[in-house]
Amino acid sequence: PICQTANKYASRFTVQTGSRIQIVIAEDVEWIGAAGNYAELHVSGRSFLLREPMASLEQRFDPAKFIRIHRSRIVKSSCILELQSIENREFVVKLLDGSEHRSSRTFADRLERWLASGRT
């Protein structure tokens, strides 16, 4: 059989950039944004397009390290700098790279569980 790892989450992603295929290490991803039929993986100020829906991509990232905060956003928990409460369990999530992302009530429980856990 094919060699299987104990970790069921992806450690890397392959993305095509023109004629090149680049490797993006999952640990290096700071946030993921939906872009039509694609997802944008944001790494150190660069973004890489991956043709995969957010729902299946969410399953490939370790939930202990990545939190879905909106139907179009997944963020790396260790990159969260601050949360600004907006209204009715919604927040503006500010990341270390300076980007800001609005969370939605649909995913508020996940963000609140992460806050309560004390993990980064």
C-alpha positions in Angstrom: 0.0 0.0 0.0 0.9 3.6 -0.4 2.8 5.0 2.6 0.3 6.6 5.0 1.1 9.2 7.6 -0.5 9.4 11.0 -1.5 13.0 10.4 -4.7 13.2 8.2 -4.1 16.9 7.4 -2.2 18.2 4.4 1.3 19.2 5.0 1.7 20.9 1.6 -0.2 22.0 -1.4 0.8 22.1 -5.0 -0.2 25.2 -7.0 0.4 25.9 -10.6 1.9 29.3 -11.5 2.2 29.6 -15.2 4.4 26.7 -16.3 5.7 26.1 -12.8 4.3 24.0 -10.0 5.0 25.5 -6.6 4.9 23.8 -3.2 3.1 25.7 -0.5 3.7 24.4 3.0 0.5 24.3 5.0 2.2 25.6 8.2 3.2 28.8 6.2 -0.4 29.7 5.2 -1.6 32.7 7.2 -5.1 32.9 5.8 -7.3 31.5 3.0 -9.9 33.5 1.1 -12.6 32.3 -1.4 -12.2 33.6 -4.9 -15.0 32.2 -7.1 -14.2 28.6 -7.9 -10.7 29.0 -6.3 -9.2 29.6 -2.9 -6.4 32.0 -2.3 -3.7 30.7 0.0 -1.9 33.8 1.6 1.7 33.3 2.6 4.1 36.1 3.6 2.4 38.7 1.5 2.0 36.5 -1.6 -1.1 34.6 -2.7 -1.5 31.3 -4.5 -4.6 30.2 -6.3 -5.9 26.7 -5.7 -8.9 25.3 -7.5 -10.7 23.8 -4.5 -13.9 24.7 -2.7 -13.5 26.2 0.8 -15.5 23.3 2.4 -13.1 20.6 1.2 -10.0 22.8 1.8 -11.2 23.3 5.4 -11.1 19.6 5.9 -7.4 19.5 4.8 -6.2 22.0 7.4 -5.7 21.1 11.0 -8.6 22.6 13.0 -6.2 22.9 16.0 -4.3 25.5 13.9 -6.8 27.0 11.5 -10.3 28.4 12.2 -13.0 29.0 9.7 -14.5 32.4 10.6 -16.7 33.1 7.6 -17.9 31.1 4.6 -15.1 32.8 2.6 -12.3 32.9 5.2 -10.1 30.5 7.1 -7.4 32.0 9.3 -4.4 30.5 11.1 -5.1 31.0 14.8 -1.4 31.8 15.7 -1.7 34.8 13.2 -4.6 36.4 15.1 -3.5 39.7 16.6 -6.9 41.1 17.9 -10.6 40.7 17.6 -12.8 43.8 17.5 -16.5 43.1 18.3 -18.9 44.5 15.8 -22.4 43.3 16.6 -24.3 40.2 17.4 -21.3 37.8 17.8 -19.5 39.2 14.7 -15.9 40.4 14.8 -13.3 42.1 12.7 -10.3 39.7 13.0 -7.0 41.4 12.6 -4.0 39.3 11.7 -0.3 39.8 12.2 0.1 40.7 8.5 -2.2 43.7 9.0 -5.1 42.2 7.1 -8.6 42.4 8.6 -11.3 39.8 8.1 -15.0 39.9 9.2 -16.2 36.9 10.9 -19.9 35.8 10.7 -22.4 34.5 13.2 -22.5 31.2 11.4 -18.9 30.5 12.5 -19.0 32.4 15.8 -19.0 29.2 17.9 -15.6 28.2 16.4 -14.0 31.5 17.2 -15.5 31.5 20.7 -14.3 28.0 21.4 -10.8 29.0 20.3 -10.8 32.1 22.5 -12.0 30.0 25.5 -9.3 27.3 24.9 -6.4 29.7 25.4 -4.5 28.2 22.5 -2.6 30.1 19.8 
